[in-house]
Amino acid sequence: MQEKLTLLNKYLKSTSVEDFDTIPNSVVFWVDWREEDDAVVAYCEKRLQTGQLSATMEDKPDGLELQITFQGTTHRDIVVDRDRTIIFLNSIIQPNYEIRFCKASEGSDTLAFLPLTATEWQQLEAQYGADVINSCFESINTASEMFNKSYDFEMEDDQDID
């Protein structure tokens, strides 16, 4: 547990994107916007190593159903997009664990997520303060938009689109 927190130290001290990029994939998991939903669950389990988290997909008349099993209980939801899958997964593993969106990856088509135990999140907030943690890692809730976030890009008047 302490090893993960140690690997986050450099980034949390500087909050620079360059230092975020040094965090190994054994700590954060990356999700492409086209990723299969059951793979998202597998990536999270690989980081958390609970031995109790898995997922399958099944065709249903009303759409593709994601079935997430955690601690012996199976939860089902119709697949809509990656945002909903991550929100659904996060709600299942709480309160013991929490996934947060890594803001340094914002705007890309492949986004990073940090799953930690509730205790690890508390330790990070105690060490660096809630403001630093919240500026680097966004809590995920039912209204969260990560892949579906809209960006308003303004172009200069004299900029040619061709």
ABEGO torsion letter per residue (X at the ends): XAAAAAAAAAAAAAGBAAAAAABBAAABBBBBAABBAAAAAAAAAAAAGAGABBBBBBBBAAEBBBBBBBGGBBBBBBBABAAAAAAAAAAAAOAABBBBBBAAABGBABBBBBBBBAAAAAAAAAAAEAAAAAAABBBBBAABBAAABBBBBBBBAABBAX
